């Protein structure tokens, strides 16, 4: 399999326009404003900021997707944002920074994404055009002026002090537009050559005589933890894992440099790894399903029904500590726990669905599904009991997802018809399959709910928590159109996108990839990564901050990407790590091959 690198067209979540050539330009926007930040007492305050970046033909378009959206504002400082354009040495790049404003006197709230589509009252816009030189690192100050509220300049111009002037850096004097870009790394000690965005800094693969499939990954301290399934005994970094003749799941923790910290396994067939999540102390929770028993080397669990789910607790050294079982009575219906989320406060949430009466845990409250399709969200304690659980009655089967948005836990799922909450509220789909998103506070109270979607069938592939922000994100796939509370998107065909949900129920989208299905997602601070697969099965792809890497299936080889995480420490905030499985030949930073069975691999990409 060869790497095929294709530009995405727009910068995605502050990512480069290309694939990260050897000579890379890094442009750092330092954004500030004299508009009041929230909480400072002024009637007009900053709601949010959005950034559009691209070629000079793209950055002013009203249908451009923002590469970053943020609500950061403190003492006039919006923040620092980095992107890496690519192209010829004389290539031009345009940047548009837009503020959406709240006006308490008029009781109006304008989101920055709205200003991209239609500049007007409640908006402040500033643009810049410049040429870049490969290899340079530039620092570009951008100040948004309160005198420019509602001032919308023609293409090629930007507002300064209420007047429209040329936005070309070379044409705008420093006393008008502020200081020009400066070299951010002028031969300073310790300021060595940049690692191009998208460069694979290391990769590994592991396998044995059977199939080994990596299913999920999560940041763990400065490293990460990987979870998956295996069918026969195999070795991970010198640690032999036993399937006990039945197959099972594995969990392996790695340091930032890729060295193995520990590996552990649990036997049980047919056992499926659903998710792994790390706690703040380095312990790990693994969610597995589809089996009736699980044995983690002396620590075990079982359910009376033919199939149940298990929450497995591993210590910081990999020692299995406990197995918590979710199950119902034999023959009482089906149910499965399908999603796991552990917040930065170590609050554990699980979401699932089913048709029969079952207990959230063997000792927890019983939910009376009564033969009807329902979804549930539960807050779990580390002792294995449910602190609370809520259910939603549906008109058909669904795969729910959960993630954290600050102090809000999301329950998100595709549905058709009506959805009845146990608190008495009802939501209805418009037509076809829409997305139901509900937010619960950590005490179990329903904080908000909304329906997103359009005329086509819409789906959710994954959910994730945005580390360092009060936001969660959903990997969504839609056709023709997609509406959500604070905006809409349209594309005449299949489109993969990420829907961000803030803790107040407001929404925005980032990364739109036409003709692809959405897969796993991960985000931290301003970095976002999305796994996709083309509608025509050409192999999976990972796109995100400075990264567009396509694993193309060639010949008899095949590859699947199933997990992605963002590393914020240990050698590069914003670096991404992807996991998956392959058979045949895999081209990464080196050629890797299997004996015909499936092996799993890990690849880390530079931010």
N, C-alpha and C positions, 0 to 999 in steps of 0.2 A: 504494500500500500504506500502510495506516495503522497506527500503533502501537496495539496493544491491550495494556493492562497489567492483569494479574490477580494478586491476592495469591496467594502460594504456601501460606500457612496456617501453616507453621512457619518460624522464622528459619533460614536456610540458611547454614552456615559463617559465622556472625556477620553475617548480612545482615538487612535490614529487613523488617518485616512487610508493607510495601507498596511503592510504586513511587517513593518519594522526593518528597514534596510540597515546596512552596516553603519551608514552615516545617518544619524537620527537628530532631528531638531526637537527640542523640548521647549514649549512655550508655557510659562507660568503666568496666569492672570491673577493679579492682586486687586480684588474688587472692593470698593468702598462707596459710601453714600453719605450725603448730609440729610437724607430723609430719616426720621426717627425710627428706631427699632421698637418692636412691641414691648409694652410695659414701661415706656418712658414718659407716658402721660400726654403725648401729642395726639391730636385728633386723626392725623394721617400718618400711618405707620407701614413698615414693610411687611407684606404678607409672605412673599416668596420671591426667589430669583431663579431665572432660567437662562441657560446658555445654549446658543446655537453656533456651531462652528463648521466650516466646510470651505469649498472653493468660493471664489467671488461670485459665482453664479448661484450658489446655494444658500449662503448665510442670511439673505434677506427674504427668502421665500416664506410665505405665510403658512405653508403646509409642512414646514420643516419640523422634525421631531427634535426636542431639546436633548442635548448630550448630557446635561446635568440639571437637576432641579433641587433647590435647597431652601430651607427656612432659616438658615443661619443668619444672625445679625446681632452684633454686640458692639455698642459704642461706635457705630458707624462703619464697622468692619464687617463685610459680607463673608469674606473668606478667600482662600487661595485655591485655584483650580489649575490642574496640569493637563495638557494634551500634547500629542506628538504627531503633527502632520507629516506627510511624506510626499515625494514627487520630485520633479526636476529642481535643479538648484535655483532657478529663477521663478519657481512656482509661487502663486499668490494664495493667501489664506485670508478668509474673512471671519470675524468673530462678532456676534451680537449678544449683548447682555441686557436682559429685560427684568425690570422689577414690576411685580404686581402689588398693589397697595390696598390697605384697608382704610376706610373713611368712617370714623365713628359718628361724626355729625350727620352724614347722609345714610348711615347704616348700610354701607356698601362694602363688599368684599370682592376683590379682583385677584385671581390667581395669575402668576406669571405666564403659564401656558396659554391663557386666554389672550394675553398681550402679544404673544407670537402670532396668533391667528388674526388679531385685529387690534392694532395699536390705537389707543385713544385715552379717554379719561380713566384715571386709575392706573396708568402705565408710565414708566420711565424707561427709555431705551437709549443705549449707547453702543455704537458699532466701531470697529477698527478693521482696516485692511493693511496688509503688509506682505512683503516678500520675505522668504526665509532662506537661509543658507544651511545645507546639511551639516550636522555636527555641532551646531551652535545650541546653546541653552539661553533662552531669552526670558527676561522678566518684564511683563507688560502691565503697568498700572492702568486700571479702568475705574473712573469715578462717575457715579450716577448722581446727577444734579437735581435738587428739588425744583429748580426753576424750569426743568424740562418735563414736568408732569403734564401729560397730554399733548406734548409736542412730538409730532411724527414727521420725520424728515424723509425726503425722497431718497431713492437708491443712490449710494455714493456719498451720502452726507450723514452727519450725526449731530445731535443736539449738545451744545455747550452754552451754559448760562442763558438758556432760553432761545438761542439762535442756532440755525443750521449751518454747519461748516463742513468742509471736506473730511471724510473719515479715513482718508489715506494718510498713513503715518508720516510719510515724507512731505505731505502738503500742509500739515496742521502744525503750527508753531507750538513749542513746548509751553509757552505762557498761556496758550489757549486750551490745548488738549492734554496738558500735563507732560511729564518726562517721556522721552521715547524709550523703546525697548533697550535694555542693557544686558550685557553678557553676565549671566548669573553664575558663571564658573570661570573666572579669568585666571587660569593657572594656579588656583589656590591649592594649598596642601590638602591632600585627602580628597580632592575633587577629580577623580580619575575618569577614564572613559565610561560613557553610558553603556549599559546593557540594553540593546535594542528591545523595544516592546515586542512581546510575542516570542522572544528567544526561549527555547527550552533550556533551563539551567540544569536540570537533571531528569532522568527517567529511570524506572525500574520495572521489572516484570517478574512474576512468581507463578510457578505451576508445578504440577506433578502428572501422574498418569491419568487422572480424571479431569473433570471440568472445575475450574475455579473462576468464579464470577464476582467481581467487585460491584457492589450495588450502591454504596453511599459513602460520603466522606464529610468530616466536620473539623473545623479548627479546634485544636486542643493545645492551650498554652501558646508556645511559639511554634509548635508542630501541628500534627493532625492525626486523626484516627480514621481508619478505613474499616468498613464492614462488608461482608459478602457471604457467598455460599460455596460449598465444595462437596464433591462426591466421593473422593478417595483421599487417603493420607497424603499430605504434602508438607513442604518446608517453607517457612517464611523467615528469611534472614537467619537461618540456622535453627529456628524453633520448629520442631515437628508437631503438626497438628493431626489429631486422629479423628477419623470419621466413624469409628466403631462399627464399620461395615454398613452404616446406614446413611451416611452423608450428614450434613449439618451446616452451621453457620460459623464464620470466623470473625474476629475483631483483632485488628493490629494497629498499634500506636507507633508513630514515627516522629523523630525529631525533625527540626526544620531542614537539616541537611540530607534527609532521607534515610538516616540510620534507624534501625529498628529499636524501639524502647521495649516493647513486649508484644506477644501475640497469644491469643487464647481462643478457645473454640467450644461449641456446644453441639452435641449430637442429637439427631432426631430427624425422622423422615416422614412425610415430605416437608421439611422446614424451609421457610423463605425469609430472608432478611429484608425487612421493610425499611429500617432507618437506624442510624447511629447518631448519638448526640453526646458531646462532652460537657461536663460540668466545670464550674470555675476552679475546682480543686483538682482537676485532671482525672476524675472518675468518669466512667462511660456508661451510658444506657443504650442497650440495643433492643429494638423491637422486632420480633419474629412472629410469623403466623403460619397457618396451614397444617400444623401438626397437632397431635393430641398429647404428646409428651416431649420433654426436652431434658437432657442430662448434660450439665456443664462440669463434669468431673467431681461428682459428689454433691453438687448443688443442683436440684432438679425441680421440675414442676409438671403438672398434668391437668387436663380438663376431662370432664365426664362425657362431653360431646365428642363427635368424631374429629372435629377440628376446632382449634381455639387460637388464641394469640398469647404471646409471652413478652413481658418487659423484664429484661435481664440486666442486672446491676453488676458492673465490674469495678473493682477498686482501682486506685491510681497506678498500681503495679500490675494490673491485668488479672488479679485473682477474682474469680466469680464470687460474689457476695450473696446474691439472692435471685430467685426467679419468681416473678409475680404472674399469675395466670389469669386470663380473661376468658370466661366460658359460660355456656348455657347448659341446660339439661339435654341429655341425649334425645334426639328426635324432635326438639322444640323449635327447630328452624336453623338458619345460618346467621353468622355474624363474624365480623373481622375488624380488628383494629388496624387502621390503614395509614396513620400519620402520627408522628412524634415531634414534639418541640420542647426544648429546654432553654429557658431564657437566661440572660446574663445574671439574673437573680436566683438561678437554679430552680425556678418554678417549672414543674413538669406538666405538660398538657398532652393528651392523646385524643385522637378523633377516629371514629369508626362508623360502621353501618351494618345493617342486618335485617332480618325479618322475624326472628323468634325472641321470646323473653330470655334475658340473660343478665348476669350480674357483671358490673363493670370490672370487679375483681372477684375472686372466690369469696372474699369477706366483705365486698362492697355493696352499694345499693343496687337493687334489681330494677331494670328498665323494662316495662311491659310493651314490647313491640307488637304482640298480639297478631302476628302474621303479616303485618303491614311493613312496607319498606320504610326504614327510619335511619337517620344519621344521629350521632351523638358527639358531644365534646365533654371531656372530663378533666378535672384537675387532680393530679395524683400526688401522693406523698411518697417519700423514699421507702416508707415501710410497706408500700404496696396497696394502701387503702385509697379510696377516692374521697377527696374532700368535698366535691360536688360534681354533679353530672347533669347535663341538659340534653334533651332529645328534640329532633325535628321530624315530623311525619311527612313523608314524601309520596309522590304518585308512582314511583318506580325506583329501581336500584340506583345507587350513587356511590362515587368514590370521594369521600370528604378529605380535606386537608386542613392542617392547623399550623399557625405560625404566630409569633409575637410581634405586636406593634407597640412598643413601650409597655405600658401597664394594661394593654388590651390583648386578649387572646382571640385570634380569628378562627372561625369555622367557615370554610369556603368549599363549595361543591357545585357541580353542574346539576341542573334539575329541569323538569318540565311540569307544567300544570301548577299546582298549589303546593306550598310548603307551610305546614302548621307548626308553630313553636309551642313548646309546653307551657310558655308563659301567656299564651292566648293570641299572639300576633300571627298574621298570615301574610305571606308574600306569594306573588304569582308571576310566572314567566309570561313574557309578551307573546312570543311565538317560537316554536322550535325549542331548542335546549338553551337556556340562559344560565348565568352564573349567580348563585346566591352567596352573598358575603355578609356574615354577621360578626359583630364584635362584642365580647363579654369582658367585663372587668374581672379582676382576679378573685373577687368574692362571688362570682357567678351571675352577676346582674347583666342583663342584655343592654348594652350601651348604644348600639346602632345596628342597622341592617339595611342592605340595599340589593337591588338586582342590576346586573350588568349584562350587556349582550346586544344582539340585533336580530335581524331577520333570519340569519343562518344558525346552525347548531354551533355553539361555542363550548369550549372545553378547558379544563384546568389540568395541566400536566404535573405541576409541583408547586410547593409553597416554601417560602424561606423568610427568615428574620433578617432585617437589615441591621447588622451589628453597628453600634455607635449612633443609632438614630431611632426615633420613635415611629418606625415604619416597618411594615411587612411587604413582601412582594409575591405576586402570583405569576407563574408561567402560563400564559393563555394562548389559545389557538382559535382563530375565528376566520370567517369568510365574509366578504363584501363589506360588513360594517360592524362596529363595536362601540357601544355607548356605555359610559360610566358616569358617576355623579358629577364629576368636574371636567368632562370633556368627551370626545369621541374620536374614533379613527375609522378609516375606510380603506379598503383595498379590493380590487376586483379579482379575487382569488384567495388562496390560503395565505394566512399571515400569522407568524409567531411574534408575540410581544410580551412585555412585562408590565403588569398592572401593580402600581404601588398603592398601598392603603395606609394612611396615617392613623394615629391613635384617635383622631376626632372623626374618622369615617370619610375624610376627603381623599381624593384619588388623583393620580397622574400616571402617565405611561412613559416608558423609555425602552429603547431598543425595539425596532420593528423590522422583522426579517421576512420579506415576501417569499412565498412558495416554500415555506418550511413549517414543520410541526415543532412546537415548543417542547423542551425537556426540562431537566433540572436547572435550578437557578441558585445563585448565591450573591450576596452583596454585603459590603462593609463600608461605612462612611459614604464616599462618592463613587466607589468601584462596584460595578455590576457585571456579572458573567452569566451567560445563558447558553445552554446546550440545545442544539437544534438538529433536525434531520430534514433533508430536502423532500419535497412531495414525491419527486422521482427518487427512488432509493439510491442515493449516490454516496452514502456514508455520512456519519455524524460530523458536527461542526461545533466549535466553541468560539463564541464571540463575546467581546467585552472590552475592558479598558486597555486599549492598545493591542488587542489580540483578535485575529481572525484566522483560525487554524482549522483546516478541513481534512478529515481523515477519509480519504476516498477508497471505497472498496474496489480492489483490483483482482481480477481473476477469481481464484477460489478462496481468496482471503476475505475475512470479514472483521469488522470492529464495531463495538458498541460503547458509547459513553453513557455512564449512568449516574455520575456524581461529580460535583464541583464545589470547591470551598475557596474562600479568600483568606489569605494569611496577612495579618496586620502586624506581625512581629517576627523576629528571627530572620532578618536578612532581606527585608523588602516589603513594606506595607503595600498591600494591593496586589501582590503576586497571587496568581491563581494556581490551584492544583486540581487536576481532573483525574478521575479513575474510571476504568472500564475494563472490558475484556476483549480478547481477540483470538482468532485462529489464523494460521498461515503466517504471513509476514507483516510486520508493523514497522514503518519508518518513522522514527522519532529523532532524537539527537544521535541515535545509532540504530542499526537494523536489529530488530528482535524477531524471533520466530518460535513457533510451537511445533509439537509433534503431531498435530492434527486435532488435539483436544483444545479446550478453551483455557487460556491463562489470563490472569488479571495483571493490569499495568497501572502505574502511577506516573504522571508527567507534571512537572512544575514549569510554569511560564513566567517570565519576568514581566513586571508591570510596565 
